[in-house]
Amino acid sequence: MNDTRVSGAYTFTGPAEVVFDVLTDPDRAARWLPPDVHPESVTVQQVTVREGTQRQRYGVEILPDDLRVSWHPLDGTGPRGGARVEDGPSGGSVLHAEVTAPGADEQTVQQLLDEAMRNLQRDVSDNFNAG
């Protein structure tokens, strides 16, 4: 079974630090994850998500000095990915994201990544404009 890898660069109106803080805040994960993915147990270093009747535990590595985060399935199966946030034009930022999913349809994985990033953009905008 082949791995499907998708990636993208997503622009945000908020500064890189704000985007990274929202992205890595365990209490906000449900706001931007795709609607069929439900975090059940979230800490800074581990997350358990439910998709339908399936549950998967992921390890999370956060490198705040580099504004990087990565995640991988603890049992070695399932999707894995990462993101890096950098300063962008006009005080905004750019998030570079990558997801690798074994045996998945590339278009579906890309759509899920794009949807998650739209949700994250909305959450960052709400957070940045409110504060």
N, CA, C and O atoms as a printed pandas DataFrame, in Angstrom:
     atom_number atom_name residue_name chain_id  residue_number  x_coord  y_coord  z_coord
0              1         N          MET        A               1    0.847   -1.181    0.000
1              2        CA          MET        A               1    0.000    0.000    0.000
2              3         C          MET        A               1    0.892    1.244    0.000
3              4         O          MET        A               1    1.818    1.362    0.803
4              5         N          ASN        A               2    0.596    2.158   -0.908
5              6        CA          ASN        A               2    1.397    3.372   -1.045
6              7         C          ASN        A               2    0.914    4.466   -0.104
7              8         O          ASN        A               2   -0.269    4.569    0.220
8              9         N          ASP        A               3    1.876    5.280    0.321
9             10        CA          ASP        A               3    1.542    6.455    1.121
10            11         C          ASP        A               3    1.154    7.599    0.194
11            12         O          ASP        A               3    1.768    7.798   -0.855
12            13         N          THR        A               4    0.140    8.341    0.587
13            14        CA          THR        A               4   -0.278    9.537   -0.131
14            15         C          THR        A               4    0.211   10.733    0.660
15            16         O          THR        A               4   -0.094   10.865    1.845
16            17         N          ARG        A               5    0.967   11.605    0.013
17            18        CA          ARG        A               5    1.503   12.784    0.676
18            19         C          ARG        A               5    0.934   14.029    0.021
19            20         O          ARG        A               5    1.007   14.189   -1.198
20            21         N          VAL        A               6    0.366   14.914    0.838
21            22        CA          VAL        A               6   -0.134   16.196    0.343
22            23         C          VAL        A               6    0.453   17.299    1.201
23            24         O          VAL        A               6    0.820   17.089    2.357
24            25         N          SER        A               7    0.532   18.480    0.607
25            26        CA          SER        A               7    1.065   19.614    1.355
26            27         C          SER        A               7    0.454   20.891    0.810
27            28         O          SER        A               7   -0.189   20.896   -0.240
28            29         N          GLY        A               8    0.665   21.954    1.532
29            30        CA          GLY        A               8    0.178   23.243    1.095
30            31         C          GLY        A               8    0.751   24.358    1.938
31            32         O          GLY        A               8    1.240   24.136    3.046
32            33         N          ALA        A               9    0.685   25.549    1.400
33            34        CA          ALA        A               9    1.085   26.757    2.119
34            35         C          ALA        A               9   -0.168   27.614    2.270
35            36         O          ALA        A               9   -0.866   27.880    1.292
36            37         N          TYR        A              10   -0.449   28.043    3.490
37            38        CA          TYR        A              10   -1.689   28.736    3.819
38            39         C          TYR        A              10   -1.355   30.066    4.476
39            40         O          TYR        A              10   -0.549   30.119    5.404
40            41         N          THR        A              11   -1.978   31.147    3.993
41            42        CA          THR        A              11   -1.701   32.476    4.536
42            43         C          THR        A              11   -2.679   32.817    5.652
43            44         O          THR        A              11   -3.845   32.420    5.629
44            45         N          PHE        A              12   -2.177   33.555    6.616
45            46        CA          PHE        A              12   -2.948   33.983    7.787
46            47         C          PHE        A              12   -2.741   35.467    7.992
47            48         O          PHE        A              12   -1.685   36.011    7.667
48            49         N          THR        A              13   -3.773   36.129    8.542
49            50        CA          THR        A              13   -3.664   37.557    8.816
50            51         C          THR        A              13   -2.924   37.834   10.121
51            52         O          THR        A              13   -2.396   38.930   10.309
52            53         N          GLY        A              14   -2.881   36.864   11.014
53            54        CA          GLY        A              14   -2.211   37.042   12.296
54            55         C          GLY        A              14   -0.732   36.740   12.214
55            56         O          GLY        A              14   -0.286   36.063   11.288
56            57         N          PRO        A              15    0.040   37.238   13.182
57            58        CA          PRO        A              15    1.474   36.966   13.237
58            59         C          PRO        A              15    1.747   35.471   13.444
59            60         O          PRO        A              15    0.900   34.738   13.953
60            61         N          ALA        A              16    2.929   35.044   13.045
61            62        CA          ALA        A              16    3.301   33.630   13.116
62            63         C          ALA        A              16    3.131   33.060   14.520
63            64         O          ALA        A              16    2.673   31.926   14.665
64            65         N          GLU        A              17    3.485   33.812   15.548
65            66        CA          GLU        A              17    3.385   33.316   16.924
66            67         C          GLU        A              17    1.938   33.048   17.323
67            68         O          GLU        A              17    1.652   32.076   18.021
68            69         N          VAL        A              18    1.025   33.915   16.878
69            70        CA          VAL        A              18   -0.400   33.731   17.181
70            71         C          VAL        A              18   -0.914   32.475   16.478
71            72         O          VAL        A              18   -1.608   31.662   17.089
72            73         N          VAL        A              19   -0.579   32.318   15.208
73            74        CA          VAL        A              19   -1.002   31.134   14.449
74            75         C          VAL        A              19   -0.485   29.868   15.117
75            76         O          VAL        A              19   -1.231   28.905   15.293
76            77         N          PHE        A              20    0.776   29.872   15.484
77            78        CA          PHE        A              20    1.369   28.703   16.124
78            79         C          PHE        A              20    0.706   28.404   17.466
79            80         O          PHE        A              20    0.453   27.245   17.795
80            81         N          ASP        A              21    0.428   29.443   18.230
81            82        CA          ASP        A              21   -0.229   29.246   19.526
82            83         C          ASP        A              21   -1.617   28.626   19.370
83            84         O          ASP        A              21   -1.987   27.736   20.137
84            85         N          VAL        A              22   -2.384   29.089   18.386
85            86        CA          VAL        A              22   -3.713   28.528   18.155
86            87         C          VAL        A              22   -3.587   27.089   17.645
87            88         O          VAL        A              22   -4.320   26.205   18.090
88            89         N          LEU        A              23   -2.662   26.857   16.717
89            90        CA          LEU        A              23   -2.446   25.526   16.156
90            91         C          LEU        A              23   -2.083   24.498   17.222
91            92         O          LEU        A              23   -2.528   23.352   17.153
92            93         N          THR        A              24   -1.291   24.891   18.193
93            94        CA          THR        A              24   -0.778   23.932   19.184
94            95         C          THR        A              24   -1.536   23.958   20.505
95            96         O          THR        A              24   -1.156   23.254   21.441
96            97         N          ASP        A              25   -2.592   24.747   20.604
97            98        CA          ASP        A              25   -3.390   24.791   21.827
98            99         C          ASP        A              25   -4.320   23.578   21.857
99           100         O          ASP        A              25   -5.243   23.496   21.046
100          101         N          PRO        A              26   -4.095   22.630   22.782
101          102        CA          PRO        A              26   -4.911   21.419   22.811
102          103         C          PRO        A              26   -6.400   21.688   22.992
103          104         O          PRO        A              26   -7.229   20.918   22.509
104          105         N          ASP        A              27   -6.745   22.767   23.679
105          106        CA          ASP        A              27   -8.150   23.079   23.912
106          107         C          ASP        A              27   -8.857   23.613   22.664
107          108         O          ASP        A              27  -10.085   23.686   22.632
108          109         N          ARG        A              28   -8.090   23.985   21.641
109          110        CA          ARG        A              28   -8.681   24.548   20.421
110          111         C          ARG        A              28   -8.691   23.564   19.256
111          112         O          ARG        A              28   -9.215   23.883   18.189
112          113         N          ALA        A              29   -8.130   22.388   19.440
113          114        CA          ALA        A              29   -7.990   21.429   18.335
114          115         C          ALA        A              29   -9.322   21.114   17.665
115          116         O          ALA        A              29   -9.383   21.016   16.439
116          117         N          ALA        A              30  -10.376   20.955   18.434
117          118        CA          ALA        A              30  -11.681   20.598   17.869
118          119         C          ALA        A              30  -12.228   21.686   16.956
119          120         O          ALA        A              30  -13.075   21.407   16.108
120          121         N          ARG        A              31  -11.762   22.913   17.114
121          122        CA          ARG        A              31  -12.267   24.021   16.302
122          123         C          ARG        A              31  -11.775   23.972   14.872
123          124         O          ARG        A              31  -12.453   24.460   13.967
124          125         N          TRP        A              32  -10.594   23.385   14.652
125          126        CA          TRP        A              32  -10.044   23.433   13.302
126          127         C          TRP        A              32   -9.864   22.063   12.651
127          128         O          TRP        A              32   -9.694   21.986   11.435
128          129         N          LEU        A              33   -9.896   20.988   13.424
129          130        CA          LEU        A              33   -9.803   19.669   12.808
130          131         C          LEU        A              33  -11.018   19.426   11.906
131          132         O          LEU        A              33  -12.076   20.012   12.133
132          133         N          PRO        A              34  -10.881   18.576   10.894
133          134        CA          PRO        A              34  -12.045   18.271   10.044
134          135         C          PRO        A              34  -13.223   17.793   10.895
135          136         O          PRO        A              34  -13.015   17.205   11.956
136          137         N          PRO        A              35  -14.460   18.037   10.442
137          138        CA          PRO        A              35  -15.638   17.765   11.266
138          139         C          PRO        A              35  -15.815   16.305   11.669
139          140         O          PRO        A              35  -16.441   16.037   12.694
140          141         N          ASP        A              36  -15.291   15.359   10.909
141          142        CA          ASP        A              36  -15.434   13.942   11.265
142          143         C          ASP        A              36  -14.350   13.466   12.228
143          144         O          ASP        A              36  -14.376   12.318   12.672
144          145         N          VAL        A              37  -13.405   14.332   12.550
145          146        CA          VAL        A              37  -12.304   13.977   13.457
146          147         C          VAL        A              37  -12.562   14.664   14.790
147          148         O          VAL        A              37  -12.588   15.891   14.877
148          149         N          HIS        A              38  -12.752   13.856   15.822
149          150        CA          HIS        A              38  -13.114   14.389   17.137
150          151         C          HIS        A              38  -12.019   14.088   18.156
151          152         O          HIS        A              38  -11.791   12.924   18.486
152          153         N          PRO        A              39  -11.343   15.112   18.657
153          154        CA          PRO        A              39  -10.350   14.865   19.708
154          155         C          PRO        A              39  -11.069   14.463   20.997
155          156         O          PRO        A              39  -12.004   15.133   21.436
156          157         N          GLU        A              40  -10.623   13.373   21.588
157          158        CA          GLU        A              40  -11.243   12.905   22.829
158          159         C          GLU        A              40  -10.352   13.165   24.025
159          160         O          GLU        A              40  -10.837   13.474   25.113
160          161         N          SER        A              41   -9.085   13.046   23.829
161          162        CA          SER        A              41   -8.124   13.270   24.908
162          163         C          SER        A              41   -6.967   14.035   24.297
163          164         O          SER        A              41   -6.298   13.542   23.388
164          165         N          VAL        A              42   -6.730   15.235   24.795
165          166        CA          VAL        A              42   -5.714   16.080   24.195
166          167         C          VAL        A              42   -4.801   16.616   25.281
167          168         O          VAL        A              42   -5.258   17.194   26.267
168          169         N          THR        A              43   -3.504   16.417   25.086
169          170        CA          THR        A              43   -2.493   17.060   25.916
170          171         C          THR        A              43   -1.490   17.694   24.959
171          172         O          THR        A              43   -1.640   17.589   23.742
172          173         N          VAL        A              44   -0.495   18.336   25.491
173          174        CA          VAL        A              44    0.505   18.963   24.637
174          175         C          VAL        A              44    1.320   17.904   23.885
175          176         O          VAL        A              44    1.783   18.169   22.776
176          177         N          GLN        A              45    1.505   16.712   24.464
177          178        CA          GLN        A              45    2.359   15.702   23.846
178          179         C          GLN        A              45    1.611   14.529   23.220
179          180         O          GLN        A              45    2.234   13.680   22.582
180          181         N          GLN        A              46    0.298   14.463   23.386
181          182        CA          GLN        A              46   -0.435   13.325   22.861
182          183         C          GLN        A              46   -1.900   13.699   22.632
183          184         O          GLN        A              46   -2.482   14.488   23.377
184          185         N          VAL        A              47   -2.478   13.113   21.587
185          186        CA          VAL        A              47   -3.892   13.331   21.309
186          187         C          VAL        A              47   -4.505   11.996   20.888
187          188         O          VAL        A              47   -3.901   11.227   20.141
188          189         N          THR        A              48   -5.704   11.739   21.379
189          190        CA          THR        A              48   -6.491   10.606   20.925
190          191         C          THR        A              48   -7.670   11.178   20.155
191          192         O          THR        A              48   -8.412   12.015   20.667
192          193         N          VAL        A              49   -7.837   10.716   18.910
193          194        CA          VAL        A              49   -8.930   11.207   18.094
194          195         C          VAL        A              49   -9.837   10.048   17.694
195          196         O          VAL        A              49   -9.408    8.900   17.573
196          197         N          ARG        A              50  -11.093   10.389   17.497
197          198        CA          ARG        A              50  -12.078    9.418   17.035
198          199         C          ARG        A              50  -12.585    9.873   15.691
199          200         O          ARG        A              50  -12.945   11.036   15.504
200          201         N          GLU        A              51  -12.611    8.942   14.753
201          202        CA          GLU        A              51  -13.204    9.181   13.439
202          203         C          GLU        A              51  -14.146    8.020   13.195
203          204         O          GLU        A              51  -13.718    6.902   12.911
204          205         N          GLY        A              52  -15.431    8.299   13.309
205          206        CA          GLY        A              52  -16.417    7.218   13.266
206          207         C          GLY        A              52  -16.255    6.359   14.508
207          208         O          GLY        A              52  -16.311    6.865   15.629
208          209         N          THR        A              53  -16.056    5.066   14.314
209          210        CA          THR        A              53  -15.857    4.163   15.456
210          211         C          THR        A              53  -14.381    3.896   15.706
211          212         O          THR        A              53  -14.035    3.184   16.649
212          213         N          GLN        A              54  -13.510    4.453   14.882
213          214        CA          GLN        A              54  -12.065    4.237   15.007
214          215         C          GLN        A              54  -11.449    5.253   15.967
215          216         O          GLN        A              54  -11.791    6.435   15.943
216          217         N          ARG        A              55  -10.540    4.777   16.808
217          218        CA          ARG        A              55   -9.773    5.669   17.690
218          219         C          ARG        A              55   -8.293    5.495   17.377
219          220         O          ARG        A              55   -7.820    4.381   17.149
220          221         N          GLN        A              56   -7.578    6.600   17.371
221          222        CA          GLN        A              56   -6.147    6.566   17.085
222          223         C          GLN        A              56   -5.434    7.503   18.058
223          224         O          GLN        A              56   -5.869    8.632   18.283
224          225         N          ARG        A              57   -4.329    7.016   18.631
225          226        CA          ARG        A              57   -3.499    7.850   19.508
226          227         C          ARG        A              57   -2.294    8.349   18.725
227          228         O          ARG        A              57   -1.633    7.596   18.009
228          229         N          TYR        A              58   -2.029    9.643   18.885
229          230        CA          TYR        A              58   -0.914   10.275   18.192
230          231         C          TYR        A              58    0.037   10.919   19.193
231          232         O          TYR        A              58   -0.384   11.514   20.185
232          233         N          GLY        A              59    1.309   10.787   18.912
233          234        CA          GLY        A              59    2.311   11.551   19.624
234          235         C          GLY        A              59    2.466   12.897   18.941
235          236         O          GLY        A              59    2.385   12.993   17.716
236          237         N          VAL        A              60    2.688   13.930   19.730
237          238        CA          VAL        A              60    2.822   15.282   19.202
238          239         C          VAL        A              60    4.166   15.840   19.663
239          240         O          VAL        A              60    4.501   15.777   20.846
240          241         N          GLU        A              61    4.926   16.380   18.725
241          242        CA          GLU        A              61    6.192   17.032   19.054
242          243         C          GLU        A              61    6.092   18.503   18.667
243          244         O          GLU        A              61    5.837   18.841   17.511
244          245         N          ILE        A              62    6.295   19.364   19.647
245          246        CA          ILE        A              62    6.204   20.806   19.424
246          247         C          ILE        A              62    7.584   21.417   19.620
247          248         O          ILE        A              62    8.226   21.216   20.651
248          249         N          LEU        A              63    8.031   22.164   18.620
249          250        CA          LEU        A              63    9.307   22.883   18.679
250          251         C          LEU        A              63    9.003   24.375   18.602
251          252         O          LEU        A              63    9.030   24.967   17.523
252          253         N          PRO        A              64    8.709   24.989   19.775
253          254        CA          PRO        A              64    8.256   26.390   19.762
254          255         C          PRO        A              64    9.290   27.368   19.213
255          256         O          PRO        A              64    8.916   28.366   18.596
256          257         N          ASP        A              65   10.582   27.108   19.420
257          258        CA          ASP        A              65   11.595   28.038   18.919
258          259         C          ASP        A              65   11.616   28.093   17.393
259          260         O          ASP        A              65   11.983   29.112   16.808
260          261         N          ASP        A              66   11.220   26.990   16.752
261          262        CA          ASP        A              66   11.182   26.916   15.292
262          263         C          ASP        A              66    9.773   27.085   14.735
263          264         O          ASP        A              66    9.579   27.071   13.520
264          265         N          LEU        A              67    8.772   27.248   15.633
265          266        CA          LEU        A              67    7.366   27.317   15.236
266          267         C          LEU        A              67    6.991   26.112   14.371
267          268         O          LEU        A              67    6.385   26.249   13.308
268          269         N          ARG        A              68    7.374   24.921   14.863
269          270        CA          ARG        A              68    7.104   23.655   14.176
270          271         C          ARG        A              68    6.345   22.710   15.093
271          272         O          ARG        A              68    6.548   22.701   16.307
272          273         N          VAL        A              69    5.465   21.912   14.491
273          274        CA          VAL        A              69    4.768   20.859   15.212
274          275         C          VAL        A              69    4.677   19.652   14.275
275          276         O          VAL        A              69    4.503   19.806   13.066
276          277         N          SER        A              70    4.794   18.460   14.841
277          278        CA          SER        A              70    4.603   17.248   14.052
278          279         C          SER        A              70    3.815   16.248   14.882
279          280         O          SER        A              70    3.806   16.313   16.112
280          281         N          TRP        A              71    3.166   15.341   14.209
281          282        CA          TRP        A              71    2.373   14.319   14.879
282          283         C          TRP        A              71    2.500   13.010   14.117
283          284         O          TRP        A              71    2.655   12.989   12.896
284          285         N          HIS        A              72    2.432   11.927   14.868
285          286        CA          HIS        A              72    2.579   10.594   14.272
286          287         C          HIS        A              72    1.750    9.590   15.083
287          288         O          HIS        A              72    1.596    9.749   16.294
288          289         N          PRO        A              73    1.218    8.561   14.421
289          290        CA          PRO        A              73    0.431    7.559   15.134
290          291         C          PRO        A              73    1.340    6.735   16.046
291          292         O          PRO        A              73    2.403    6.279   15.625
292          293         N          LEU        A              74    0.922    6.552   17.280
293          294        CA          LEU        A              74    1.754    5.823   18.240
294          295         C          LEU        A              74    1.881    4.346   17.896
295          296         O          LEU        A              74    2.855    3.705   18.291
296          297         N          ASP        A              75    0.914    3.794   17.167
297          298        CA          ASP        A              75    1.017    2.381   16.784
298          299         C          ASP        A              75    1.671    2.191   15.412
299          300         O          ASP        A              75    1.760    1.065   14.924
300          301         N          GLY        A              76    2.133    3.285   14.784
301          302        CA          GLY        A              76    2.828    3.192   13.511
302          303         C          GLY        A              76    1.918    3.116   12.298
303          304         O          GLY        A              76    2.411    3.086   11.170
304          305         N          THR        A              77    0.606    3.084   12.495
305          306        CA          THR        A              77   -0.319    3.048   11.357
306          307         C          THR        A              77   -1.102    4.350   11.312
307          308         O          THR        A              77   -1.203    5.052   12.318
308          309         N          GLY        A              78   -1.643    4.667   10.175
309          310        CA          GLY        A              78   -2.457    5.868   10.066
310          311         C          GLY        A              78   -1.674    7.074    9.591
311          312         O          GLY        A              78   -0.463    6.997    9.386
312          313         N          PRO        A              79   -2.362    8.177    9.419
313          314        CA          PRO        A              79   -1.744    9.393    8.900
314          315         C          PRO        A              79   -0.736   10.001    9.877
315          316         O          PRO        A              79   -0.790    9.769   11.084
316          317         N          ARG        A              80    0.178   10.782    9.315
317          318        CA          ARG        A              80    1.149   11.555   10.099
318          319         C          ARG        A              80    1.368   12.875    9.368
319          320         O          ARG        A              80    1.069   12.997    8.180
320          321         N          GLY        A              81    1.887   13.847   10.082
321          322        CA          GLY        A              81    2.093   15.123    9.410
322          323         C          GLY        A              81    2.827   16.131   10.251
323          324         O          GLY        A              81    3.328   15.829   11.335
324          325         N          GLY        A              82    2.877   17.325    9.731
325          326        CA          GLY        A              82    3.570   18.382   10.438
326          327         C          GLY        A              82    3.245   19.733    9.839
327          328         O          GLY        A              82    2.650   19.837    8.766
328          329         N          ALA        A              83    3.650   20.760   10.558
329          330        CA          ALA        A              83    3.421   22.131   10.102
330          331         C          ALA        A              83    4.537   23.026   10.626
331          332         O          ALA        A              83    5.095   22.803   11.700
332          333         N          ARG        A              84    4.836   24.029    9.842
333          334        CA          ARG        A              84    5.808   25.055   10.222
334          335         C          ARG        A              84    5.193   26.400    9.883
335          336         O          ARG        A              84    4.642   26.581    8.797
336          337         N          VAL        A              85    5.286   27.346   10.812
337          338        CA          VAL        A              85    4.724   28.679   10.605
338          339         C          VAL        A              85    5.878   29.668   10.489
339          340         O          VAL        A              85    6.844   29.610   11.250
340          341         N          GLU        A              86    5.763   30.563    9.537
341          342        CA          GLU        A              86    6.793   31.592    9.358
342          343         C          GLU        A              86    6.136   32.944    9.119
343          344         O          GLU        A              86    4.965   33.029    8.747
344          345         N          ASP        A              87    6.912   33.992    9.339
345          346        CA          ASP        A              87    6.411   35.344    9.091
346          347         C          ASP        A              87    6.064   35.501    7.628
347          348         O          ASP        A              87    6.745   34.971    6.750
348          349         N          GLY        A              88    4.991   36.237    7.376
349          350        CA          GLY        A              88    4.550   36.502    6.020
350          351         C          GLY        A              88    4.480   37.991    5.771
351          352         O          GLY        A              88    4.926   38.784    6.600
352          353         N          PRO        A              89    3.927   38.376    4.643
353          354        CA          PRO        A              89    3.844   39.806    4.312
354          355         C          PRO        A              89    2.835   40.548    5.177
355          356         O          PRO        A              89    1.872   39.960    5.670
356          357         N          SER        A              90    3.059   41.814    5.352
357          358        CA          SER        A              90    2.126   42.736    6.029
358          359         C          SER        A              90    1.756   42.300    7.443
359          360         O          SER        A              90    0.616   42.487    7.871
360          361         N          GLY        A              91    2.707   41.722    8.168
361          362        CA          GLY        A              91    2.448   41.322    9.545
362          363         C          GLY        A              91    1.694   40.018    9.679
363          364         O          GLY        A              91    1.373   39.601   10.792
364          365         N          GLY        A              92    1.404   39.366    8.565
365          366        CA          GLY        A              92    0.726   38.072    8.592
366          367         C          GLY        A              92    1.733   36.941    8.678
367          368         O          GLY        A              92    2.887   37.142    9.059
368          369         N          SER        A              93    1.283   35.757    8.320
369          370        CA          SER        A              93    2.165   34.593    8.381
370          371         C          SER        A              93    1.738   33.566    7.342
371          372         O          SER        A              93    0.670   33.660    6.738
372          373         N          VAL        A              94    2.607   32.587    7.159
373          374        CA          VAL        A              94    2.354   31.482    6.242
374          375         C          VAL        A              94    2.593   30.191    7.004
375          376         O          VAL        A              94    3.620   30.022    7.662
376          377         N          LEU        A              95    1.633   29.282    6.906
377          378        CA          LEU        A              95    1.755   27.966    7.524
378          379         C          LEU        A              95    1.981   26.951    6.413
379          380         O          LEU        A              95    1.183   26.851    5.482
380          381         N          HIS        A              96    3.071   26.202    6.515
381          382        CA          HIS        A              96    3.391   25.134    5.574
382          383         C          HIS        A              96    3.004   23.826    6.255
383          384         O          HIS        A              96    3.548   23.481    7.304
384          385         N          ALA        A              97    2.060   23.096    5.654
385          386        CA          ALA        A              97    1.555   21.862    6.254
386          387         C          ALA        A              97    1.781   20.693    5.303
387          388         O          ALA        A              97    1.779   20.842    4.081
388          389         N          GLU        A              98    1.976   19.519    5.913
389          390        CA          GLU        A              98    2.163   18.294    5.139
390          391         C          GLU        A              98    1.479   17.155    5.871
391          392         O          GLU        A              98    1.594   17.038    7.091
392          393         N          VAL        A              99    0.768   16.316    5.133
393          394        CA          VAL        A              99    0.111   15.144    5.694
394          395         C          VAL        A              99    0.456   13.951    4.812
395          396         O          VAL        A              99    0.405   14.039    3.586
396          397         N          THR        A             100    0.808   12.835    5.445
397          398        CA          THR        A             100    1.036   11.579    4.742
398          399         C          THR        A             100    0.037   10.570    5.280
399          400         O          THR        A             100   -0.041   10.334    6.486
400          401         N          ALA        A             101   -0.729    9.974    4.367
401          402        CA          ALA        A             101   -1.779    9.030    4.753
402          403         C          ALA        A             101   -1.622    7.740    3.953
403          404         O          ALA        A             101   -1.690    7.765    2.724
404          405         N          PRO        A             102   -1.412    6.613    4.635
405          406        CA          PRO        A             102   -1.248    5.350    3.925
406          407         C          PRO        A             102   -2.510    4.942    3.170
407          408         O          PRO        A             102   -3.600    4.894    3.740
408          409         N          GLY        A             103   -2.345    4.650    1.882
409          410        CA          GLY        A             103   -3.424    4.106    1.087
410          411         C          GLY        A             103   -4.623    5.004    0.880
411          412         O          GLY        A             103   -5.685    4.521    0.487
412          413         N          ALA        A             104   -4.492    6.284    1.130
413          414        CA          ALA        A             104   -5.638    7.200    1.026
414          415         C          ALA        A             104   -5.692    7.838   -0.360
415          416         O          ALA        A             104   -4.690    7.893   -1.074
416          417         N          ASP        A             105   -6.861    8.309   -0.720
417          418        CA          ASP        A             105   -7.069    9.038   -1.961
418          419         C          ASP        A             105   -6.480   10.444   -1.833
419          420         O          ASP        A             105   -6.810   11.175   -0.900
420          421         N          GLU        A             106   -5.613   10.816   -2.766
421          422        CA          GLU        A             106   -4.917   12.105   -2.675
422          423         C          GLU        A             106   -5.885   13.284   -2.628
423          424         O          GLU        A             106   -5.696   14.207   -1.835
424          425         N          GLN        A             107   -6.905   13.263   -3.459
425          426        CA          GLN        A             107   -7.853   14.380   -3.494
426          427         C          GLN        A             107   -8.584   14.518   -2.158
427          428         O          GLN        A             107   -8.795   15.634   -1.683
428          429         N          THR        A             108   -8.968   13.402   -1.551
429          430        CA          THR        A             108   -9.660   13.438   -0.259
430          431         C          THR        A             108   -8.756   13.999    0.825
431          432         O          THR        A             108   -9.184   14.830    1.625
432          433         N          VAL        A             109   -7.507   13.549    0.855
433          434        CA          VAL        A             109   -6.564   14.032    1.868
434          435         C          VAL        A             109   -6.328   15.531    1.683
435          436         O          VAL        A             109   -6.287   16.281    2.658
436          437         N          GLN        A             110   -6.172   15.965    0.423
437          438        CA          GLN        A             110   -5.957   17.396    0.166
438          439         C          GLN        A             110   -7.168   18.210    0.600
439          440         O          GLN        A             110   -7.011   19.280    1.188
440          441         N          GLN        A             111   -8.368   17.722    0.319
441          442        CA          GLN        A             111   -9.584   18.434    0.727
442          443         C          GLN        A             111   -9.672   18.546    2.246
443          444         O          GLN        A             111  -10.051   19.593    2.769
444          445         N          LEU        A             112   -9.323   17.471    2.957
445          446        CA          LEU        A             112   -9.362   17.510    4.424
446          447         C          LEU        A             112   -8.335   18.484    4.976
447          448         O          LEU        A             112   -8.629   19.230    5.910
448          449         N          LEU        A             113   -7.136   18.486    4.409
449          450        CA          LEU        A             113   -6.112   19.435    4.846
450          451         C          LEU        A             113   -6.570   20.868    4.575
451          452         O          LEU        A             113   -6.454   21.733    5.444
452          453         N          ASP        A             114   -7.086   21.118    3.380
453          454        CA          ASP        A             114   -7.547   22.472    3.048
454          455         C          ASP        A             114   -8.673   22.915    3.981
455          456         O          ASP        A             114   -8.698   24.064    4.423
456          457         N          GLU        A             115   -9.603   22.007    4.280
457          458        CA          GLU        A             115  -10.711   22.344    5.183
458          459         C          GLU        A             115  -10.196   22.661    6.586
459          460         O          GLU        A             115  -10.630   23.630    7.208
460          461         N          ALA        A             116   -9.276   21.845    7.075
461          462        CA          ALA        A             116   -8.705   22.097    8.402
462          463         C          ALA        A             116   -8.003   23.454    8.441
463          464         O          ALA        A             116   -8.109   24.175    9.433
464          465         N          MET        A             117   -7.296   23.804    7.386
465          466        CA          MET        A             117   -6.587   25.078    7.353
466          467         C          MET        A             117   -7.558   26.258    7.243
467          468         O          MET        A             117   -7.295   27.320    7.807
468          469         N          ARG        A             118   -8.668   26.092    6.531
469          470        CA          ARG        A             118   -9.691   27.162    6.505
470          471         C          ARG        A             118  -10.263   27.366    7.906
471          472         O          ARG        A             118  -10.451   28.498    8.351
472          473         N          ASN        A             119  -10.537   26.260    8.593
473          474        CA          ASN        A             119  -11.051   26.358    9.967
474          475         C          ASN        A             119  -10.030   27.029   10.879
475          476         O          ASN        A             119  -10.390   27.859   11.714
476          477         N          LEU        A             120   -8.759   26.672   10.722
477          478        CA          LEU        A             120   -7.708   27.284   11.528
478          479         C          LEU        A             120   -7.593   28.774   11.205
479          480         O          LEU        A             120   -7.438   29.595   12.109
480          481         N          GLN        A             121   -7.668   29.122    9.926
481          482        CA          GLN        A             121   -7.614   30.539    9.543
482          483         C          GLN        A             121   -8.740   31.323   10.215
483          484         O          GLN        A             121   -8.521   32.431   10.704
484          485         N          ARG        A             122   -9.936   30.754   10.240
485          486        CA          ARG        A             122  -11.084   31.405   10.874
486          487         C          ARG        A             122  -10.851   31.556   12.373
487          488         O          ARG        A             122  -11.130   32.613   12.941
488          489         N          ASP        A             123  -10.340   30.507   13.019
489          490        CA          ASP        A             123  -10.098   30.565   14.466
490          491         C          ASP        A             123   -8.997   31.575   14.798
491          492         O          ASP        A             123   -9.107   32.313   15.777
492          493         N          VAL        A             124   -7.955   31.609   13.996
493          494        CA          VAL        A             124   -6.883   32.583   14.218
494          495         C          VAL        A             124   -7.418   33.999   14.027
495          496         O          VAL        A             124   -7.122   34.888   14.826
496          497         N          SER        A             125   -8.199   34.210   12.980
497          498        CA          SER        A             125   -8.767   35.528   12.726
498          499         C          SER        A             125   -9.646   35.975   13.878
499          500         O          SER        A             125   -9.552   37.118   14.325
500          501         N          ASP        A             126  -10.507   35.076   14.365
501          502        CA          ASP        A             126  -11.359   35.406   15.517
502          503         C          ASP        A             126  -10.513   35.743   16.736
503          504         O          ASP        A             126  -10.807   36.705   17.446
504          505         N          ASN        A             127   -9.470   34.965   16.987
505          506        CA          ASN        A             127   -8.595   35.171   18.139
506          507         C          ASN        A             127   -7.810   36.479   18.005
507          508         O          ASN        A             127   -7.703   37.247   18.961
508          509         N          PHE        A             128   -7.272   36.720   16.831
509          510        CA          PHE        A             128   -6.438   37.896   16.619
510          511         C          PHE        A             128   -7.265   39.177   16.638
511          512         O          PHE        A             128   -6.839   40.177   17.215
512          513         N          ASN        A             129   -8.434   39.159   16.020
513          514        CA          ASN        A             129   -9.281   40.350   15.995
514          515         C          ASN        A             129   -9.906   40.650   17.358
515          516         O          ASN        A             129  -10.210   41.802   17.669
516          517         N          ALA        A             130  -10.095   39.603   18.169
517          518        CA          ALA        A             130  -10.690   39.807   19.499
518          519         C          ALA        A             130   -9.675   40.349   20.496
519          520         O          ALA        A             130  -10.031   40.952   21.509
520          521         N          GLY        A             131   -8.393   40.118   20.181
521          522        CA          GLY        A             131   -7.471   40.402   21.226
522          523         C          GLY        A             131   -6.480   41.425   21.097
523          524         O          GLY        A             131   -5.697   41.646   22.020
